[in-house]
């Protein structure tokens, strides 16, 4: 069984809200305190999750106004959500995928 760290749990919680339409493009995300209360995870970890999603372009932080969903958030590649492994055989598209991820 794979154990998921708390940062990933919070990131997934936020992304689930986006996928379900609960928070839409340009929509305002709940505050970090509200997310911490909803998930039962510390404020510091929630802030780290929001920061990581912001760095990846999914969220936009506006000083003193909150955190908003980037309008084209669905077009982003989430770095922490893509995993590569070394398969027993060479996948035909592996090099192209690695080049895309490097960009």
The first five atom37 places (N, CA, C, CB, O) and aatype in JSON, in Angstrom:
{
  "aatype": [20, 20, 20, 20, 20, 20, 20, 20, 20, 20, 20, 20, 20, 20, 20, 20, 20, 20, 20, 20, 20, 20, 20, 20, 20, 20, 20, 20, 20, 20, 20, 20, 20, 20, 20, 20, 20, 20, 20, 20, 20, 20, 20, 20, 20, 20, 20, 20, 20, 20, 20, 20, 20, 20, 20, 20, 20, 20, 20, 20, 20, 20, 20, 20, 20, 20, 20, 20, 20, 20, 20, 20, 20, 20, 20, 20, 20, 20, 20, 20, 20, 20, 20, 20, 20, 20, 20, 20, 20, 20, 20, 20, 20, 20, 20, 20, 20, 20, 20, 20, 20, 20, 20],
  "atom_mask": [
    [1, 1, 1, 1, 1],
    [1, 1, 1, 1, 1],
    [1, 1, 1, 1, 1],
    [1, 1, 1, 1, 1],
    [1, 1, 1, 1, 1],
    [1, 1, 1, 1, 1],
    [1, 1, 1, 1, 1],
    [1, 1, 1, 1, 1],
    [1, 1, 1, 1, 1],
    [1, 1, 1, 1, 1],
    [1, 1, 1, 1, 1],
    [1, 1, 1, 1, 1],
    [1, 1, 1, 1, 1],
    [1, 1, 1, 1, 1],
    [1, 1, 1, 1, 1],
    [1, 1, 1, 1, 1],
    [1, 1, 1, 1, 1],
    [1, 1, 1, 1, 1],
    [1, 1, 1, 1, 1],
    [1, 1, 1, 1, 1],
    [1, 1, 1, 1, 1],
    [1, 1, 1, 1, 1],
    [1, 1, 1, 1, 1],
    [1, 1, 1, 1, 1],
    [1, 1, 1, 1, 1],
    [1, 1, 1, 1, 1],
    [1, 1, 1, 1, 1],
    [1, 1, 1, 1, 1],
    [1, 1, 1, 1, 1],
    [1, 1, 1, 1, 1],
    [1, 1, 1, 1, 1],
    [1, 1, 1, 1, 1],
    [1, 1, 1, 1, 1],
    [1, 1, 1, 1, 1],
    [1, 1, 1, 1, 1],
    [1, 1, 1, 1, 1],
    [1, 1, 1, 1, 1],
    [1, 1, 1, 1, 1],
    [1, 1, 1, 1, 1],
    [1, 1, 1, 1, 1],
    [1, 1, 1, 1, 1],
    [1, 1, 1, 1, 1],
    [1, 1, 1, 1, 1],
    [1, 1, 1, 1, 1],
    [1, 1, 1, 1, 1],
    [1, 1, 1, 1, 1],
    [1, 1, 1, 1, 1],
    [1, 1, 1, 1, 1],
    [1, 1, 1, 1, 1],
    [1, 1, 1, 1, 1],
    [1, 1, 1, 1, 1],
    [1, 1, 1, 1, 1],
    [1, 1, 1, 1, 1],
    [1, 1, 1, 1, 1],
    [1, 1, 1, 1, 1],
    [1, 1, 1, 1, 1],
    [1, 1, 1, 1, 1],
    [1, 1, 1, 1, 1],
    [1, 1, 1, 1, 1],
    [1, 1, 1, 1, 1],
    [1, 1, 1, 1, 1],
    [1, 1, 1, 1, 1],
    [1, 1, 1, 1, 1],
    [1, 1, 1, 1, 1],
    [1, 1, 1, 1, 1],
    [1, 1, 1, 1, 1],
    [1, 1, 1, 1, 1],
    [1, 1, 1, 1, 1],
    [1, 1, 1, 1, 1],
    [1, 1, 1, 1, 1],
    [1, 1, 1, 1, 1],
    [1, 1, 1, 1, 1],
    [1, 1, 1, 1, 1],
    [1, 1, 1, 1, 1],
    [1, 1, 1, 1, 1],
    [1, 1, 1, 1, 1],
    [1, 1, 1, 1, 1],
    [1, 1, 1, 1, 1],
    [1, 1, 1, 1, 1],
    [1, 1, 1, 1, 1],
    [1, 1, 1, 1, 1],
    [1, 1, 1, 1, 1],
    [1, 1, 1, 1, 1],
    [1, 1, 1, 1, 1],
    [1, 1, 1, 1, 1],
    [1, 1, 1, 1, 1],
    [1, 1, 1, 1, 1],
    [1, 1, 1, 1, 1],
    [1, 1, 1, 1, 1],
    [1, 1, 1, 1, 1],
    [1, 1, 1, 1, 1],
    [1, 1, 1, 1, 1],
    [1, 1, 1, 1, 1],
    [1, 1, 1, 1, 1],
    [1, 1, 1, 1, 1],
    [1, 1, 1, 1, 1],
    [1, 1, 1, 1, 1],
    [1, 1, 1, 1, 1],
    [1, 1, 1, 1, 1],
    [1, 1, 1, 1, 1],
    [1, 1, 1, 1, 1],
    [1, 1, 1, 1, 1],
    [1, 1, 1, 1, 1]
  ],
  "atom_positions": [
    [[0.84, -1.18, 0.0], [0.0, 0.0, 0.0], [0.89, 1.25, 0.0], [-0.96, 0.0, 1.22], [1.87, 1.32, 0.74]],
    [[0.54, 2.21, -0.82], [1.31, 3.44, -0.93], [0.76, 4.46, 0.08], [1.26, 4.01, -2.38], [-0.44, 4.72, 0.12]],
    [[1.65, 5.01, 0.87], [1.25, 6.03, 1.84], [1.39, 7.4, 1.17], [2.11, 5.95, 3.15], [2.44, 7.73, 0.62]],
    [[0.33, 8.19, 1.23], [0.32, 9.51, 0.62], [0.63, 10.56, 1.69], [-1.04, 9.81, -0.08], [0.02, 10.55, 2.77]],
    [[1.57, 11.45, 1.39], [1.93, 12.47, 2.37], [0.83, 13.53, 2.46], [3.28, 13.13, 2.0], [-0.01, 13.65, 1.57]],
    [[0.85, 14.29, 3.54], [-0.21, 15.27, 3.81], [-0.25, 16.38, 2.77], [-0.02, 15.87, 5.19], [-1.32, 16.89, 2.44]],
    [[0.9, 16.77, 2.25], [0.93, 17.8, 1.22], [0.15, 17.33, -0.01], [2.38, 18.15, 0.84], [-0.6, 18.11, -0.6]],
    [[0.34, 16.09, -0.4], [-0.38, 15.54, -1.55], [-1.88, 15.45, -1.26], [0.17, 14.16, -1.92], [-2.7, 15.67, -2.15]],
    [[-2.23, 15.11, -0.03], [-3.65, 15.05, 0.34], [-4.31, 16.41, 0.16], [-3.81, 14.57, 1.8], [-5.41, 16.5, -0.39]],
    [[-3.64, 17.47, 0.6], [-4.21, 18.82, 0.47], [-4.27, 19.23, -0.99], [-3.39, 19.83, 1.29], [-5.27, 19.79, -1.44]],
    [[-3.19, 18.98, -1.74], [-3.2, 19.3, -3.17], [-4.36, 18.6, -3.86], [-1.85, 18.9, -3.83], [-5.07, 19.21, -4.66]],
    [[-4.56, 17.32, -3.57], [-5.66, 16.57, -4.17], [-7.01, 17.11, -3.74], [-5.55, 15.1, -3.82], [-7.95, 17.13, -4.53]],
    [[-7.13, 17.55, -2.49], [-8.38, 18.12, -1.98], [-8.73, 19.37, -2.8], [-8.25, 18.47, -0.46], [-9.87, 19.55, -3.21]],
    [[-7.73, 20.22, -3.02], [-7.95, 21.44, -3.8], [-8.3, 21.09, -5.25], [-6.71, 22.36, -3.75], [-9.25, 21.62, -5.81]],
    [[-7.52, 20.2, -5.85], [-7.77, 19.81, -7.24], [-9.12, 19.13, -7.42], [-6.66, 18.88, -7.72], [-9.76, 19.3, -8.45]],
    [[-9.56, 18.37, -6.42], [-10.9, 17.76, -6.47], [-11.98, 18.83, -6.53], [-11.12, 16.84, -5.26], [-12.98, 18.67, -7.23]],
    [[-11.8, 19.93, -5.78], [-12.77, 21.03, -5.79], [-12.81, 21.7, -7.17], [-12.42, 22.07, -4.7], [-13.87, 22.13, -7.62]],
    [[-11.65, 21.78, -7.81], [-11.61, 22.37, -9.15], [-12.27, 21.44, -10.16], [-10.15, 22.66, -9.56], [-13.08, 21.89, -10.97]],
    [[-11.93, 20.16, -10.1], [-12.5, 19.17, -11.03], [-14.02, 19.07, -10.9], [-11.87, 17.8, -10.79], [-14.72, 18.93, -11.91]],
    [[-14.52, 19.15, -9.68], [-15.97, 19.01, -9.47], [-16.74, 20.27, -9.87], [-16.25, 18.68, -8.02], [-17.97, 20.24, -9.98]],
    [[-16.02, 21.39, -10.07], [-16.69, 22.64, -10.42], [-17.1, 23.44, -9.21], [-17.89, 22.36, -11.25], [-17.68, 24.52, -9.35]],
    [[-16.8, 22.93, -8.02], [-17.13, 23.67, -6.79], [-16.44, 25.04, -6.78], [-16.7, 22.85, -5.54], [-17.01, 26.03, -6.32]],
    [[-15.23, 25.07, -7.31], [-14.5, 26.33, -7.52], [-14.11, 26.34, -8.99], [-13.22, 26.45, -6.56], [-13.43, 25.43, -9.46]],
    [[-14.53, 27.36, -9.71], [-14.28, 27.4, -11.16], [-13.14, 28.35, -11.5], [-15.55, 27.82, -11.9], [-12.6, 29.03, -10.63]],
    [[-12.78, 28.4, -12.79], [-11.76, 29.32, -13.25], [-12.11, 30.75, -12.85], [-11.59, 29.22, -14.76], [-13.26, 31.16, -12.98]],
    [[-11.18, 31.48, -12.37], [-11.32, 32.82, -11.81], [-11.98, 32.8, -10.43], [-12.14, 33.7, -12.75], [-12.07, 33.83, -9.77]],
    [[-12.44, 31.63, -9.98], [-13.1, 31.52, -8.68], [-12.12, 31.67, -7.54], [-13.83, 30.2, -8.56], [-10.93, 31.39, -7.69]],
    [[-12.62, 32.1, -6.4], [-11.79, 32.28, -5.22], [-11.77, 30.97, -4.42], [-12.32, 33.46, -4.34], [-12.81, 30.37, -4.16]],
    [[-10.58, 30.56, -4.05], [-10.39, 29.36, -3.25], [-10.75, 29.67, -1.8], [-8.92, 28.86, -3.35], [-10.61, 30.81, -1.37]],
    [[-11.22, 28.68, -1.04], [-11.42, 28.92, 0.39], [-10.09, 29.35, 1.01], [-11.98, 27.64, 1.09], [-9.02, 29.06, 0.47]],
    [[-10.16, 30.02, 2.14], [-8.93, 30.46, 2.8], [-8.13, 29.25, 3.27], [-9.26, 31.4, 3.99], [-8.67, 28.15, 3.4]],
    [[-6.85, 29.47, 3.53], [-6.01, 28.36, 3.99], [-6.52, 27.84, 5.34], [-4.54, 28.8, 4.11], [-6.44, 26.64, 5.6]],
    [[-7.02, 28.72, 6.17], [-7.58, 28.28, 7.46], [-8.81, 27.39, 7.26], [-7.97, 29.49, 8.33], [-8.98, 26.39, 7.96]],
    [[-9.66, 27.74, 6.3], [-10.84, 26.92, 6.0], [-10.43, 25.55, 5.44], [-11.75, 27.64, 5.0], [-11.03, 24.53, 5.79]],
    [[-9.42, 25.55, 4.58], [-8.95, 24.28, 4.03], [-8.34, 23.42, 5.13], [-7.91, 24.52, 2.9], [-8.56, 22.21, 5.17]],
    [[-7.56, 24.04, 6.02], [-6.96, 23.31, 7.13], [-8.04, 22.69, 8.01], [-6.05, 24.24, 7.98], [-7.92, 21.54, 8.44]],
    [[-9.1, 23.44, 8.28], [-10.19, 22.93, 9.1], [-10.93, 21.79, 8.39], [-11.18, 24.06, 9.46], [-11.32, 20.81, 9.02]],
    [[-11.13, 21.93, 7.09], [-11.86, 20.92, 6.32], [-11.07, 19.62, 6.19], [-12.21, 21.45, 4.94], [-11.65, 18.53, 6.2]],
    [[-9.75, 19.73, 6.07], [-8.93, 18.54, 5.86], [-8.35, 17.97, 7.15], [-7.81, 18.86, 4.92], [-7.95, 16.81, 7.2]],
    [[-8.31, 18.8, 8.21], [-7.71, 18.36, 9.47], [-6.19, 18.33, 9.39], [-8.23, 16.99, 9.84], [-5.53, 17.64, 10.17]],
    [[-5.64, 19.09, 8.44], [-4.19, 19.15, 8.24], [-3.7, 20.54, 8.61], [-3.81, 18.79, 6.77], [-4.42, 21.53, 8.44]],
    [[-2.49, 20.62, 9.13], [-1.97, 21.88, 9.67], [-1.95, 23.0, 8.63], [-0.57, 21.67, 10.21], [-1.84, 22.76, 7.43]],
    [[-2.07, 24.21, 9.13], [-2.07, 25.4, 8.3], [-0.78, 25.52, 7.49], [-2.25, 26.65, 9.17], [-0.82, 25.92, 6.33]],
    [[0.34, 25.17, 8.08], [1.63, 25.25, 7.39], [1.66, 24.34, 6.16], [2.77, 24.89, 8.34], [2.16, 24.75, 5.11]],
    [[1.16, 23.14, 6.28], [1.13, 22.21, 5.14], [0.15, 22.7, 4.08], [0.74, 20.78, 5.61], [0.43, 22.59, 2.89]],
    [[-1.0, 23.24, 4.5], [-1.97, 23.78, 3.55], [-1.34, 24.94, 2.78], [-3.26, 24.25, 4.29], [-1.5, 25.04, 1.56]],
    [[-0.63, 25.82, 3.48], [0.03, 26.94, 2.82], [1.07, 26.43, 1.81], [0.7, 27.85, 3.87], [1.21, 27.0, 0.73]],
    [[1.79, 25.39, 2.17], [2.77, 24.8, 1.25], [2.1, 24.23, 0.01], [3.58, 23.7, 1.96], [2.61, 24.37, -1.1]],
    [[0.95, 23.58, 0.19], [0.22, 23.02, -0.94], [-0.28, 24.12, -1.87], [-0.97, 22.17, -0.45], [-0.18, 24.0, -3.09]],
    [[-0.82, 25.18, -1.3], [-1.3, 26.31, -2.1], [-0.12, 26.95, -2.84], [-2.01, 27.37, -1.2], [-0.24, 27.31, -4.01]],
    [[1.0, 27.09, -2.16], [2.2, 27.67, -2.77], [2.67, 26.81, -3.95], [3.32, 27.81, -1.73], [3.03, 27.34, -5.0]],
    [[2.67, 25.48, -3.78], [3.14, 24.61, -4.86], [2.2, 24.67, -6.06], [3.25, 23.16, -4.36], [2.66, 24.69, -7.2]],
    [[0.89, 24.72, -5.83], [-0.06, 24.83, -6.93], [0.03, 26.2, -7.6], [-1.49, 24.59, -6.43], [-0.2, 26.33, -8.8]],
    [[0.36, 27.21, -6.81], [0.57, 28.54, -7.36], [1.82, 28.58, -8.23], [0.67, 29.57, -6.23], [1.81, 29.19, -9.3]],
    [[2.89, 27.95, -7.77], [4.14, 27.9, -8.55], [3.95, 27.15, -9.86], [5.25, 27.23, -7.74], [4.62, 27.45, -10.85]],
    [[3.04, 26.19, -9.88], [2.78, 25.4, -11.09], [1.78, 26.1, -12.01], [2.26, 24.01, -10.72], [1.51, 25.6, -13.11]],
    [[1.22, 27.23, -11.58], [0.31, 27.99, -12.43], [-1.14, 27.61, -12.33], [0.73, 27.86, -13.82], [-1.96, 28.11, -13.1]],
    [[-1.5, 26.74, -11.4], [-2.9, 26.35, -11.24], [-3.67, 27.4, -10.46], [-3.0, 24.99, -10.53], [-4.84, 27.67, -10.75]],
    [[-3.02, 27.98, -9.47], [-3.63, 29.01, -8.62], [-2.87, 30.31, -8.78], [-3.64, 28.57, -7.14], [-1.7, 30.33, -9.16]],
    [[-3.57, 31.42, -8.49], [-2.97, 32.74, -8.53], [-3.21, 33.4, -7.18], [-3.56, 33.61, -9.71], [-4.35, 33.57, -6.75]],
    [[-2.12, 33.77, -6.51], [-2.23, 34.43, -5.22], [-2.26, 35.95, -5.44], [-1.06, 34.03, -4.27], [-1.38, 36.51, -6.1]],
    [[-3.28, 36.59, -4.87], [-3.4, 38.05, -4.95], [-3.27, 38.58, -3.54], [-4.77, 38.49, -5.61], [-4.09, 38.3, -2.67]],
    [[-2.22, 39.35, -3.33], [-1.93, 39.87, -1.99], [-3.13, 40.6, -1.4], [-0.73, 40.8, -2.03], [-3.73, 41.47, -2.03]],
    [[-3.47, 40.21, -0.19], [-4.57, 40.8, 0.59], [-5.96, 40.55, 0.02], [-4.35, 42.27, 0.69], [-6.95, 41.09, 0.53]],
    [[-6.06, 39.73, -1.02], [-7.37, 39.44, -1.61], [-7.7, 37.96, -1.66], [-7.44, 40.0, -2.99], [-8.87, 37.59, -1.79]],
    [[-6.69, 37.1, -1.55], [-6.95, 35.68, -1.53], [-6.26, 34.93, -2.66], [-8.41, 35.43, -1.6], [-5.39, 35.46, -3.34]],
    [[-6.67, 33.69, -2.82], [-6.1, 32.82, -3.84], [-7.22, 32.47, -4.82], [-5.47, 31.52, -3.21], [-8.32, 32.08, -4.43]],
    [[-6.89, 32.63, -6.1], [-7.87, 32.4, -7.14], [-7.39, 31.3, -8.08], [-8.15, 33.69, -7.92], [-6.2, 31.01, -8.16]],
    [[-8.34, 30.71, -8.79], [-8.04, 29.66, -9.76], [-7.64, 30.32, -11.07], [-9.25, 28.7, -9.95], [-8.34, 31.21, -11.56]],
    [[-6.53, 29.89, -11.63], [-6.1, 30.41, -12.93], [-7.12, 29.99, -13.97], [-4.66, 29.91, -13.31], [-7.56, 28.84, -13.95]],
    [[-7.52, 30.89, -14.88], [-8.56, 30.55, -15.86], [-8.25, 29.32, -16.71], [-8.79, 31.73, -16.77], [-9.17, 28.57, -17.07]],
    [[-6.99, 29.09, -17.05], [-6.67, 27.92, -17.87], [-5.96, 26.84, -17.05], [-5.8, 28.32, -19.06], [-5.02, 26.21, -17.53]],
    [[-6.4, 26.64, -15.83], [-5.76, 25.69, -14.92], [-5.76, 24.27, -15.48], [-6.46, 25.7, -13.58], [-4.87, 23.48, -15.15]],
    [[-6.71, 23.93, -16.31], [-6.77, 22.57, -16.88], [-5.64, 22.31, -17.86], [-8.11, 22.35, -17.58], [-5.34, 21.15, -18.16]],
    [[-5.0, 23.34, -18.37], [-3.93, 23.2, -19.35], [-2.56, 23.01, -18.7], [-3.91, 24.41, -20.25], [-1.57, 22.83, -19.41]],
    [[-2.49, 23.05, -17.39], [-1.21, 22.98, -16.68], [-0.78, 21.54, -16.47], [-1.31, 23.7, -15.34], [-1.61, 20.65, -16.27]],
    [[0.54, 21.31, -16.51], [1.09, 20.02, -16.12], [1.52, 20.14, -14.67], [2.29, 19.6, -17.05], [2.38, 20.96, -14.35]],
    [[0.94, 19.34, -13.82], [1.25, 19.39, -12.4], [2.45, 18.51, -12.12], [0.04, 18.95, -11.56], [2.37, 17.28, -12.23]],
    [[3.55, 19.12, -11.76], [4.8, 18.4, -11.6], [4.72, 17.29, -10.57], [5.88, 19.36, -11.23], [5.29, 16.22, -10.78]],
    [[4.04, 17.52, -9.47], [3.97, 16.5, -8.42], [2.98, 15.39, -8.75], [3.6, 17.14, -7.1], [2.9, 14.4, -8.03]],
    [[2.22, 15.55, -9.83], [1.22, 14.56, -10.18], [1.67, 13.64, -11.31], [-0.06, 15.24, -10.56], [0.93, 12.74, -11.71]],
    [[2.87, 13.86, -11.83], [3.38, 13.03, -12.91], [4.56, 12.23, -12.38], [3.8, 13.9, -14.14], [5.51, 12.8, -11.83]],
    [[4.49, 10.93, -12.54], [5.55, 10.06, -12.08], [6.08, 9.25, -13.25], [5.06, 9.14, -10.94], [5.31, 8.72, -14.05]],
    [[7.37, 9.15, -13.34], [8.0, 8.29, -14.34], [8.68, 7.14, -13.62], [9.01, 9.07, -15.22], [9.22, 7.31, -12.52]],
    [[8.65, 6.01, -14.21], [9.32, 4.87, -13.64], [10.15, 4.23, -14.73], [8.32, 3.86, -13.02], [9.96, 4.52, -15.91]],
    [[11.04, 3.38, -14.37], [11.9, 2.72, -15.33], [11.28, 1.37, -15.66], [13.35, 2.56, -14.78], [11.44, 0.41, -14.91]],
    [[10.57, 1.28, -16.78], [9.89, 0.02, -17.11], [10.88, -1.02, -17.61], [8.81, 0.26, -18.18], [12.03, -0.72, -17.91]],
    [[10.41, -2.25, -17.67], [11.23, -3.34, -18.16], [11.49, -3.22, -19.66], [10.58, -4.68, -17.85], [12.45, -3.79, -20.18]],
    [[10.65, -2.49, -20.35], [10.8, -2.29, -21.78], [10.71, -0.79, -22.08], [9.71, -3.09, -22.57], [10.17, -0.03, -21.28]],
    [[11.21, -0.39, -23.2], [11.23, 1.02, -23.59], [9.87, 1.41, -24.19], [12.38, 1.3, -24.6], [9.43, 0.8, -25.16]],
    [[9.23, 2.42, -23.61], [7.98, 2.91, -24.16], [8.28, 3.78, -25.38], [7.17, 3.71, -23.09], [9.23, 4.56, -25.34]],
    [[7.5, 3.67, -26.44], [7.81, 4.41, -27.67], [7.73, 5.92, -27.51], [6.88, 3.98, -28.76], [8.39, 6.65, -28.25]],
    [[6.95, 6.41, -26.58], [6.76, 7.85, -26.4], [7.53, 8.43, -25.21], [5.29, 8.15, -26.25], [7.36, 9.6, -24.87]],
    [[8.36, 7.63, -24.57], [9.03, 8.04, -23.34], [9.93, 9.27, -23.53], [9.87, 6.89, -22.8], [9.88, 10.2, -22.72]],
    [[10.73, 9.29, -24.57], [11.65, 10.42, -24.8], [10.89, 11.71, -25.06], [12.59, 10.12, -25.97], [11.28, 12.77, -24.57]],
    [[9.81, 11.63, -25.83], [9.0, 12.82, -26.1], [8.35, 13.34, -24.81], [7.91, 12.51, -27.14], [8.29, 14.55, -24.59]],
    [[7.87, 12.43, -23.97], [7.27, 12.82, -22.7], [8.3, 13.48, -21.79], [6.64, 11.61, -22.01], [8.01, 14.5, -21.16]],
    [[9.48, 12.91, -21.71], [10.53, 13.5, -20.9], [10.92, 14.89, -21.4], [11.76, 12.6, -20.88], [11.19, 15.78, -20.59]],
    [[10.94, 15.09, -22.71], [11.25, 16.41, -23.28], [10.17, 17.42, -22.93], [11.41, 16.31, -24.82], [10.48, 18.56, -22.59]],
    [[8.9, 17.0, -23.0], [7.8, 17.89, -22.63], [7.88, 18.28, -21.16], [6.46, 17.23, -22.93], [7.67, 19.44, -20.81]],
    [[8.17, 17.31, -20.31], [8.25, 17.58, -18.87], [9.44, 18.47, -18.52], [8.33, 16.28, -18.09], [9.39, 19.24, -17.57]],
    [[10.51, 18.36, -19.29], [11.68, 19.19, -19.04], [11.4, 20.65, -19.34], [12.86, 18.7, -19.88], [12.0, 21.54, -18.73]],
    [[10.49, 20.9, -20.28], [10.13, 22.29, -20.63], [9.3, 22.85, -19.52], [9.36, 22.37, -21.98], [8.87, 24.01, -19.59]]
  ]
}
